[in-house]
């Protein structure tokens, strides 16, 4: 699980850098994203994740 946590943190950091929002709002959105990604039903293997998880720029546009 440590590997998944590191990947999720890295992914959320990349999304956060692309969000053109105030810090408080950005933190709130990233907290929700992190919670969704860490739900047991959503934990993905690296192979499945790379095929189904959107790129950071796309996710940041969807969140805004």
C-alpha positions in Angstrom: 0.0 0.0 0.0 2.9 2.4 0.5 3.6 2.4 -3.2 -0.1 3.2 -3.9 0.0 6.1 -1.4 3.1 7.6 -3.0 1.6 7.3 -6.5 -1.7 8.9 -5.3 0.2 11.8 -3.5 2.3 12.4 -6.7 -0.8 12.4 -8.9 -2.7 14.8 -6.6 0.3 17.1 -6.5 0.4 17.2 -10.3 -3.3 17.9 -10.5 -3.0 20.6 -7.8 -0.3 22.4 -9.7 -2.6 22.9 -12.6 -5.7 24.1 -10.7 -6.1 27.9 -11.1 -7.9 28.3 -7.8 -7.2 29.8 -4.4 -5.2 27.6 -2.0 -8.1 26.7 0.3 -10.4 25.7 -2.5 -7.6 23.7 -4.2 -6.9 21.8 -0.9 -10.6 21.0 -0.6 -10.8 19.6 -4.1 -7.6 17.7 -3.7 -8.7 16.2 -0.4 -11.8 14.8 -2.1 -9.8 13.5 -5.0 -7.4 11.8 -2.7 -10.2 10.2 -0.7 -11.8 8.9 -3.9 -8.6 7.4 -5.1 -7.9 5.7 -1.8 -11.3 4.0 -1.4 -10.8 0.2 -1.4 -13.0 -0.3 -4.4 -11.0 2.2 -6.4 -7.4 1.0 -5.7 -6.0 0.1 -9.1 -3.0 -1.8 -10.2 -0.4 0.3 -12.0 -1.4 -1.3 -15.3 -5.1 -0.8 -14.9 -4.6 2.7 -13.5 -2.5 3.9 -16.4 -5.3 2.8 -18.7 -8.2 4.3 -16.8 -6.9 7.3 -14.8 -7.1 10.6 -16.6 -4.0 12.8 -17.0 -3.5 15.6 -14.5 -4.3 18.4 -16.9 -7.7 16.8 -17.8 -8.6 16.2 -14.1 -7.7 19.7 -13.1 -10.0 21.1 -15.9 -12.8 18.7 -14.8 -12.5 19.8 -11.1 -12.7 23.5 -12.0 
